[in-house]
Structure formats: structure tokens, C-alpha cells
Amino acid sequence: MGNQNSNNYNTYSNSISTTSTTSNTAIGYRALYSNTTATDNTAVGYQALLNTITNWNTAVGSGALSNNTTGMWNTAVGYQVLS
């Protein structure tokens, strides 16, 4: 069930680009997809945290925080919230 790499967990083959990341969770198609260096993120939903490359974010919902590239310590819940 899912793929694990360096303490990352994803449930879909197109989630998390695990280059040098740790402690991330991605559930959903392309959740945390562009993440290659960030840690401690949680993304639940279609393209949640899609382009995020920063640490300590939580996004729940389709497209939530999908274009966050500089903000840290964010929480977004809902359809395309903070995207």
C-alpha cells in the first residue's frame, strides 16, 4: 500500500518527487508533486501542495496550497484554498 522512501509516504505513484526529502505525507494524485527538498509537509487531495518546495505545510483539499513556493508553516483546508 503506497510507496515509502526516506520517511515519506505516498499513496499514489504520481505523488512526492522524493529526491532528498524526509517526513512528508502525500495522499492524492500529484500531491506534493514538485517537492524535491522540503520536509515535514502533509498533503491530502488532488494536487494539494503541488508546487510547494518549502517546509512545514499542511494542505487538505483539491488544489489546496498548490502554488505555494515560498511560504512555510501554512495550513489550508478546502478546495483550492491559498492556491
N, C-alpha and C positions, 0 to 999 in steps of 0.2 A: 504494500500500500504506500504509494508515494516514493519519492527519491530523497535520500539523505546524503549530505556532503558537508563536512566541517560544521556540524551542529546546525545546518539548515534543513528545513523540512518543507517539501512542496508536494502537492497532491496532483499536479498536472505537469506533463512533460514540457510545456512551454511556460513554466514559472521559473523564477530566480535564475539569472545568469551567474552561476557560482564561480567566479574567478578567484577572489580572495576574500570572501565574506564569511561571517560566522553569526550564529544565533539569530537567524532570520526565519520567519514562517510565512509561507505563501500558499493560499488556498484559492484557486480560481485560475482561469485562462489568462496568461500573461501577467499575473500578479507579481510584482517586484521584478518585472522582466528585464529592465535595463540596469539593475543593481549589480555592479561588479566589485565594489569595495566597501559598501556600507554594512553596518552591523546593527543588530538589535531592532529590526523592523518587523512589523506584523501586517500582512495584507490579506484581506478576505474579500473576494469578489472579483468579477471580470475586470481586468486591467487596473485593479487597485494598486497604488504606488507604482504605476507603470514605468515612469521615467525617473523615479527617485534614486538619488545617489548619495543621500545623506543618512545619518544615524538617528535612531530612537523615534521612529514614526509609527503610528498605528492608523490604518485605514480599513474601514468596513463599509462595503457598498460598491456597486459597479462604478468604476472610474474615480473613486474617492482618492484625492491627493495625487492624481495621475500625472500632473505636470510639475510636481514639487522637485526642484533641483537644488535649492539652497537652504530651505528651512529644516530645522531639527526640532524635536520634542513636540511634534504636531499630532493631534488626534482628530480624525474626520470620520463621521458616521452618517451615511446616507448616499443617495445617488449623485454622483459627480460633485460631491462636496469638496470645496477647496481645490478644485482642479483647474 
